[in-house]
Amino acid sequence: MIGLFADPRVATAAAAADAALLSVEHLTMRFGGLVAIDDVSFHAARREITAIIGPNGAGKTTVFNCLTGFYKPTVGRLTLNREGTLFYLERMEDFRIAQEAHVARTFQNIRLFPAMSVLENLVVAQHNALMRASVMTFAGLFGLKRYRDAEKAAVEKARYWLERINLADRADWNAGNLPYGDQRRLEIARAMCTEPVLLCLDEPAAGLNPRESAELNELLRFIRDEHGIGVLLIEHDMSVVMEISDHVIVLDYGRKIADGSPEAVRSDPNVIKAYLGEDEADELPPEIVADLEQKTGGEA
Amino acid sequence: MATHVRTAEGSLDLPAILKDCLMTGLVVFALAAPIIGLRTIDTPGGLGIDYRFDDVAFAVLAGIVGRFLLNLYWAYGGRRRPKAKTEEIAGGRAGAFMKKVGLYGGPAAILFAIAMPMLPFADRYTLDVAILVLTYIMLGWGLNIVVGLAGLLDLGYVAFYAVGAYSYALIAAHFDWSFWVCLPLAGLFAAFFGVILGFPVLRLRGDYLAIVTLGFGEIIRVVLLNWYEFTGGPDGVSGVPRPSLFGLEFARSSSDGPTFHQFFGLEFSSLHRIVFLYYVILALALITNFVTLRLRKLPIGRAWEALREDEIACRSLGINPTNTKLTAFAIGAMFGGFAGSFFATRQGFISPESFTFIESAVILAIVVLGGMGSQIGVVIAAIFLIGGTEVFRDLEQYRMLAFGGAMVLIMIWKPRGLLAHREPTLRLPPSRKPEAAPLAGGAS
């Protein structure tokens, strides 16, 4: 479904460039001797929710940290296509990825600004736009109209997101005093205030009750459909993953073991093996099996 | 020590109380034995020691009895021991109260400060103390940008105070420029030094940052002390020129034209200069305050506070942490430099002695005691800390004791500073249309 309020620029760019929004090629991340990600390649598209799933320690968050510049990958190319301009994320500093390539992220353990108000959290996210409007603070210092208008626009955008996540009546609360589920949604709204083209969500449904989970699904669908951006999602909650994702990537021990639609991934034997384990007898090499049989036979 | 002496409503847990009192007695003994029990006296062969066991015994007894009475008070109807306050919701009752304080208290205090020299009790001594307090208020406000807003613990703030003071003194000595030309220069120099300090400490936080800034403060002082050819070393710089009012000097007579009292046809009084200095520092301090209040409501100020709250989240939102930290250091240092050049012109003489670590500690104490980030808190804390030491002067040797005790009491009573409440920099205005149309363009 094409949203009513979608930006036409995105559509034309998508039509013009055949490349995906994000393409990850041969991403490898080593920490000393530990290989956290081993030669992983995948694509993420606009207007799609791409989920990365996998057992604990599979390297999902490490992929995110590489994408958002918090880690520098050992090997690999991370290309972001923003309206026809290519950004090589592996070469950029973390804050530049958010500022120039417009990749926004949330964190597994919520990182709001707890002592600042909900509204301030959303306005801080628009820092770069406001900084330009205030001409490196000087226009703002003298209260020029140009800056006042920009601030008003920033507050209105914050209001738009506050109404979307049902927090408009608590805009002046300290963010740290909100209930957990509201903090999760506020963090997503804050990331959206940076006007991203790719939104990376690290376990957004962790710790949410079923009702809050359903609200989250609705919010993510809204972001995908109405704002036309790509969403990359790490999640353990399969009800969220299977219901809303368009595309699922499964990691296990740092390797990609499956890639496809939710239905295809659900029935993939490799995925079932990774999640449920496998029959031990199949795993052992035949000579050891033979050896074992011989031993047990000898003793008997 | 035992914390629950009251087992049920009204009943006393006597053994627990006695244990508590005994512990108190032990602590008092440990403290009093060296402090009160030993006294150095002059003997014919040199210094001797006099023992005062009875005084120690009285102190211990007083401690035990006092603790017992305090326990009784807690047990019967009295309030429980104060607990650290939890986070308040912005805009709650404290918010309404603070809004009133900000609305009426601030302007009232400014009016009082402007009228102060005209009031009957304003003699030379009072004005001198007021100038001193205002200098520390200004330093506190400057440091508040770095510590209170940006959350960068700076233990070497006095370095910028020193840079400002020496900039003015040396420029005036070598080029004979006036105070009003040197003042912005001194601020710029100090800001430059703020950036120099800022660069190497960009990656540091908390304790590590504190140690490096402490070292930086000492480096500046040691350089001033040892670079004899340039700074005069321990001899300092003397004869720092006094400021003038648009070229009118505050002297009995001058070779450069009319002096202040001649121009206005007043009788010469040495108080004129003091009153003038008072207004200079008041204006400088108020400028610091207004600039800080304004910056706080601008993107850069909000970025400082966001950086204090969570640096990683800031990076993920595209805020450049390097620029944000360096501007905090530079602007904080600039106000320190202004205060420093004022200090130089007021004293007429500066030496490295005036810029020791204890100054940094006092300024930091003002910020922390006032409540980090609170402008009015800094004023109250500066009046208490700087004015308080002057008021307690009559207590002679017990001055510091009374002072330290008062600080401990404040920290027990208000562990997050006197005014820890934070007012949000902007509030959501009521929406004009009840069903606001979605902002399609603004939210793409």
Interface residues (C-beta under 8 A of the other chain):
Chain A: L4 F5 A6 D7 R9 V10 T68 G69 F70 D94 F95 R96 I97 A98 Q99 E100 A104 R105 F107 R111 L112 F113 P114 A115 M116 S117 L119 E120 V123 V124 A125 H127 N128 L130 M131 S134 T137 G140 L141 E151 A153 V155 E156 K157 A158 R159 Y160 W161 L162 E163 A168 A171 D172 W173 N174 G176 N177 R190 A191 M192 T194 E195 H227 G228
Chain B: E87 E88 I89 A90 G91 V291 R294 L295 L298 P299 I300 R302 A303 E305 A306 E309 D310 I312 A313 C314 R315 S316 L317 G318 I319 N320 P321 T327 R422 P424 T425 L426 R427 L428 P429 S431 A436 P438 L439 A440 G442 A443 S444
